Amino acid sequence: MIKLPVYHRDEGLYVFSRELHRKLEVSVPHDEWITGFFKKHQMGIGYDYDVSPIIDNLGYILYIDTAQSMALCERTKLGIKVRRYLIWFKKEYDKRVLRILSELNHI
């Protein structure tokens, strides 16, 4: 199974663009890849809430739905695997959150 670090903040689950870029084994440099994607899909800072500003050398914060779309747009078997992993991760995360909430409601 594909492994990609997924992080959490109040706005939701996210990955870093440089980690996604490495996992997808994209042949073009990260900065060219990410800016090209933003321009092509009219997203990124100032366009879309699913992307947050760059963080040091980790790249942009990409919320999980955006990362899924980016993986699929690569049109590779690896991109499909990464997308499936992110979908699986989100489902598992949601199950855990619901379980915790359910337990808290029974206290």
C-alpha positions as CSV (number, residue, x, y, z in Angstrom):
1,M,0.0,0.0,0.0
2,I,1.1,3.6,-0.7
3,K,2.1,5.6,2.3
4,L,2.0,9.4,2.3
5,P,2.1,11.5,5.4
6,V,-1.3,13.1,6.0
7,Y,-1.7,15.9,8.6
8,H,-4.6,17.5,10.4
9,R,-5.5,21.1,11.3
10,D,-8.7,22.8,12.1
11,E,-9.6,23.2,8.4
12,G,-9.1,19.5,7.7
13,L,-6.7,16.8,6.5
14,Y,-3.9,17.9,4.3
15,V,-0.6,16.9,2.7
16,F,2.5,18.9,1.7
17,S,2.9,19.5,-2.0
18,R,6.6,18.4,-2.0
19,E,5.8,15.1,-0.3
20,L,3.0,14.5,-2.8
21,H,5.3,15.5,-5.7
22,R,7.9,12.9,-4.5
23,K,5.3,10.2,-4.0
24,L,3.9,10.7,-7.5
25,E,7.4,10.6,-8.9
26,V,6.7,13.5,-11.1
27,S,9.5,14.1,-13.7
28,V,9.4,18.0,-13.6
29,P,10.7,20.0,-10.7
30,H,8.2,20.7,-7.9
31,D,7.9,24.4,-8.4
32,E,7.2,24.0,-12.1
33,W,4.7,21.2,-11.4
34,I,2.8,23.0,-8.7
35,T,2.5,26.4,-10.4
36,G,1.6,24.7,-13.7
37,F,-1.2,22.8,-12.0
38,F,-2.5,25.9,-10.3
39,K,-2.5,27.9,-13.5
40,K,-4.1,25.1,-15.5
41,H,-6.9,24.5,-13.0
42,Q,-7.2,28.1,-11.8
43,M,-6.5,27.3,-8.2
44,G,-3.9,28.1,-5.6
45,I,-3.3,31.1,-3.4
46,G,-6.0,33.7,-4.1
47,Y,-8.0,31.2,-6.3
48,D,-9.1,28.4,-4.0
49,Y,-9.4,27.7,-0.3
50,D,-8.0,24.2,-0.8
51,V,-4.5,25.4,-0.9
52,S,-2.6,27.3,1.8
53,P,0.6,29.3,1.6
54,I,4.0,27.7,1.2
55,I,5.6,26.4,4.4
56,D,9.4,26.5,4.4
57,N,10.8,23.6,2.3
58,L,7.6,21.5,2.6
59,G,5.8,23.3,-0.1
60,Y,2.1,24.2,-0.1
61,I,-0.5,22.8,2.2
62,L,-2.9,20.8,0.0
63,Y,-6.1,19.8,1.5
64,I,-6.9,16.1,0.9
65,D,-9.6,16.7,-1.8
66,T,-7.2,18.8,-3.8
67,A,-4.4,16.3,-3.3
68,Q,-6.7,13.5,-4.6
69,S,-7.5,15.6,-7.7
70,M,-3.8,16.3,-8.3
71,A,-2.9,12.6,-8.0
72,L,-5.6,11.7,-10.4
73,C,-4.6,14.4,-12.9
74,E,-1.2,12.7,-13.2
75,R,-2.9,10.0,-15.2
76,T,-0.5,7.3,-14.0
77,K,-1.1,4.0,-12.1
78,L,0.9,5.5,-9.2
79,G,-1.4,8.6,-9.3
80,I,-4.4,6.3,-9.1
81,K,-2.9,4.4,-6.1
82,V,-2.1,7.6,-4.3
83,R,-5.6,8.9,-4.8
84,R,-7.1,5.6,-3.5
85,Y,-4.8,5.8,-0.5
86,L,-6.0,9.3,0.3
87,I,-9.6,8.3,-0.1
88,W,-9.0,5.3,2.2
89,F,-7.2,7.5,4.7
90,K,-10.0,10.0,4.8
91,K,-12.7,7.3,5.3
92,E,-10.7,5.7,8.2
93,Y,-10.1,9.1,9.8
94,D,-13.9,9.9,9.6
95,K,-14.7,6.5,11.1
96,R,-12.4,7.2,14.0
97,V,-13.8,10.6,14.6
98,L,-17.4,9.3,14.5
99,R,-16.5,6.5,17.0
100,I,-14.9,9.0,19.4
101,L,-17.9,11.4,19.2
102,S,-20.2,8.5,19.7
103,E,-18.3,7.4,22.8
104,L,-18.3,11.0,24.2
105,N,-22.1,11.1,23.7
106,H,-22.5,8.0,25.9
107,I,-20.5,9.5,28.8
